[in-house]
Amino acid sequence: MRPNIHPAYGPVVYQDRATGQSFLTRSTATSAETVTWEDGNDYPVIRVDITAYSHPFWTGAQRVLDSAGQVEKFRRRYGGRGRA
C-alpha cells in the first residue's frame, strides 16, 4: 500500500440506539465522542440506528409474508377486471 493515502484504521465501539448494546470492532470511521470499554481503554463511539441486536431479521421478529395468500386476496378483490 502507498503511504499517507489511506485513512486511519483502528478500534471503534458501535452502539445500537434502540437497544443500547455495543460492540468493539475496527473501522476507518471515527468520532469525537469516546466511551470507556470493558478493558478500561477509551475508544471512539459511533451510535447507529440498526445493528444485528435490533434488526428484525436477526432478532427473529421478522414477519413472514404469506405471498400465496396475498395473491389470492388480490385475485378475489380485482379478479376479472380489465379482461376483454
Residue pairs with C-beta under 8 A, 6 or more apart in sequence:
7 28
8 28
8 30
9 26
9 27
9 28
10 26
10 27
10 30
11 24
11 25
11 26
11 43
12 24
12 25
12 26
12 27
12 29
12 30
12 31
12 43
12 44
12 45
12 46
13 22
13 23
13 24
13 25
13 35
13 37
13 43
13 44
13 45
13 46
14 22
14 23
14 25
14 27
14 45
14 46
14 47
14 48
14 51
15 21
15 22
15 35
15 45
15 46
15 47
15 48
16 22
16 47
16 48
16 49
16 50
16 51
16 53
16 54
17 47
17 48
17 49
18 49
18 50
18 53
18 54
19 51
19 53
19 54
21 51
21 53
22 35
22 45
23 51
24 37
24 43
27 46
29 46
30 44
31 44
31 45
31 46
32 44
33 44
33 45
34 42
34 43
34 44
34 45
35 42
35 43
35 45
36 42
37 43
52 58
53 59
56 62
56 63
